[in-house]
Structures are given as structure tokens and as C-alpha cells.
Amino acid sequence: MKTFSDIGVQIPQVYIPKQNIDLRKWSVIACDQFTSEPEYWHEVEKIVGDSVSTLHLILPEVYLENEDKDERVKQIHSTMKKYVEDDLFQLHEGLIYVERTIRGKIRKGIMLCLDLEQYDFKENATGLIHPTEGTVLDRLPPRVKVREGALLELPHILVLIDDPNHTVIESVSKAKAGLKKLYDFELMLGSGHLAGYAVKEELENQVIESLRNLAKHEDFIKKYDLNQDTPVLLFAMGDGNHSMAAAKEYWEQIKSQVGMNHPARYALVEIVNVHDEGLEFEPIHRILFNLQRDLLVELKNYFGENFGYSTASSYEEMTQRVDSSEGQKQVVGLVRGGNQFGVIEVANPKSNLAVGTIQSFLDVFMENNGAEKIDYVHGEDVLKKIASQNEHAAFYLAGMHKSDLFKTVIVDGVLPRKAFSMGEAKEKRFYLEARKIV
């Protein structure tokens, strides 16, 4: 396998299901989606039935608190072995160009491997590959457990590059008509269409050289107006940072025993240009389940004289006020049980983003047992449905501009966790490809 250590990239060997497999049943959405909607996963189970599927190779996070999760992990490992022994896959060596179509938009990406030796998920991380937002360490052990005994990895990781001149992925997109199609099908449950193409070697070389150009230190410094000693950030985590972090943790555990050329040193990901017209940043809202404390009282106590709150007559008024807010104060919407709507204003915030300001409160609130559980959701329908119940509450947040992401992360450091989402839940990456990691 070809490795380009200067940019942390390896050309992957990828397992793709053979043509006799029903890809609509094979391919399911990322395990960290619909965590507050078990009915979604029940519907997936009905569609898949006993068919071969990536559903049997992952642990949906909606089941993480179930008592049978350890048994589920064992079953995942045995199913991986069975699928390989049953010869369900065809091997493809090389980059894969991916197109995901949904809601009239096409998101373009390229699948490759990234070097975990050049990735760090710590808050003060610098260098070639690192997160855009904080990593929740207690979310890693279940994912590491899945990886520990796994024959295969299945990626739902989307990694961003900042390529305003469209030199990397778009160079392959323009040549799509001459590429061999590897898969092309409709995804389940209204999640759009997925197609993948084998990237020819000459285009592969072009991709690598374009990535090298993005990583030139002098150009990087000039692009963001940085100090000369600032290290290059080439790849920024978009979705799937906790899966990437789990892969890193596992690699650190085994590398002294297996050596530095082991396949587990690398992680299969899809890279996407942050300037892709098919990519939209969506806010991630917060839901509190079964409140144990008076939320408004706790907010006033936490923010003191910097806290302000006013009611809104409807959900629509609340969202309009949040989305159109300007000025020094940070604004967040609040939905409480019984369809009570309001707008929070915080003066003199310590975080650059409203999501960071409200998350600092929520961390303390949850430490003090303010609610039984917190969840992070995409899309307003879920927010309204759950938060309208009397015992629950939710915080509505405005989105951030995607063009600001790289400069913000380079200068200010990682964003608060769950600061943004690359599209809504149904737009997230579906599992299809696999790669051997043993």
C-alpha cells in the first residue's frame, strides 16, 4: 500500500459488498445518530431483518445503556468473521470518489486512510490532523471495545479540508464520466442516494499533489495570517471524531506489540471540502430529560447579572429572534414543557460562541444532577416533539458559518463539543465500505 507520510495519507485497501448483496439493506446510518429516537433504529431492524447488513457490524449508541451491550459487541466481532469467511466482499485498492445526494444537493468526498500517529484529540492539539471540537472521553470506552476485537473497521468519519480553489476533490469530480462505478443505490428511510467510483492512478497522484499544496507551510501561514511557528492543520474532524479518537486509543494500546506498519495505525475516512456546495453546517441543539431542578433559577444563579430572559409567544418567534440576533450579547432559545418558549441573553460571555457559553452552564447543571440525562439532537422536529413534554426542556441554537471553521480552530483552539453538525441527521454518513485492521 502506498503511504505519503508527509501529509499523513495512505491509499486504502477497501472491502465492498459483492453485487448480489442488497445495498439498501446493507448500508445503515452512523451509529451516533437518532440516539433519542429508538423508533428509528426499530424501523431499520425491520427493513434489514435477517439480511446481511452493516447493522450487525456496529453498536448503535441508542443501545449503549442496555444491559446486553457486551453481548452485542461479541456478536459484532463474530459476524465480521462470518461475513469475511462467507466471501461477501470484493477487494478494491485505491481511492474512492463518493457522491451523496439528498434534498437536491450533492456532497462530494474521497475515501482514503489517515495516519493516527499524526492525529491528536487533546484540547490543545496542534498539527496535521486534529478535532474541531472537544472530545468527550467517557464516550470512548464502548467504541474502543468494539474496535479491540474487530476484524474490520467501518467508517462514518467525515474529515474536512479547506480548499477554496477546489483543487483536490473537484479534480476527480470533473473526470467522473471516465471512472468505474463501484456502487449506486438509494439509501433507506429518506436519506437520499449514494454512489461511489474507483479513482484512477493518475487522478490519485493529482489528489496527493493537491493535498501537498494545501499543506505547504508558507502558503498556510499566509492564508490565515498566522505566526510563522504555527503548525499546519490540513485535516479537521467534521463528523465521527469519537470514532477517530477510539481508533487512536486502540492504536496507542497495541502499537508496541504489533509494530509501526500495522493496519490499525490508519483509519479509513471520507474527506470533504468545507467549501463544497452540498455541505451545510447545522446547529446541534441540547435536550434535558426529566428536570430535577428549576432551570431558570439555575441559569440566573450561574450567569448572575449577565443573564437575561424574555418570553416568546411561539416557537417561530423564538427561533426568529435567535437566528437574527446581532450585537455583543449571545442569544439562545429555550423550550420548556407545556410549550413555553423564551429567549436567553448572556452579556460578557466567556466563550466566543453561544454554544460554548450554554454548554459551560449545562456541564455544571448536569454535575449537580439538574436532569436525568442530556442529549444532543439535529433538526427542529425532534427538538419540538421531545421538549414539549412537561418534564423536559431544550436549548435552541443558531448555526455557525462553515467558512470560519478552520481559522477559528487554528486561532482559538477546539470548539465546544457538539458545536455544529455537517447537515441534519438523515444526511450523515452511511456505512458501506469496510477495511481490515488486523
Secondary structure, 3 states (H helix, E strand, C coil): CCEECCCCEECCEEEEECCCCCHHHHCCECCCCCCCCHHHHHHHHHHHCCCCCHHHHCCCHHHCCCCCHHHHHHHHHHHHHHHHHCCCEEEEECCEEEEEEECCEEEEEEEEEEEHHHECCCCCCCCCEECCECCCHHHHHHHHHHHHCCCEECCCCEEEECCCCCCCHHHHHCCHHHCEEEEEEECCCCCCEEEEEECCHHHHHHHHHHHHHHCCHHHHHHHHCCCCCCCCCCEEEEECHHHHHHHHHHHHHHHHHHCCCCHHHEEEEEEEECCCCCCCEECCEEEEEEECCCHHHHHHHHHHHHEEEEEECCHHHHHHHHHCCCCCCEEEEEEECCCEEEEEEECCCCCCCHHHHHHHHHHHHHHCCCEEEEEEECCHHHHHHHHCCCCCEEEECCCCCHHHHHHHHHHHCCECCCCCEECCHHHCCECCCEEECC
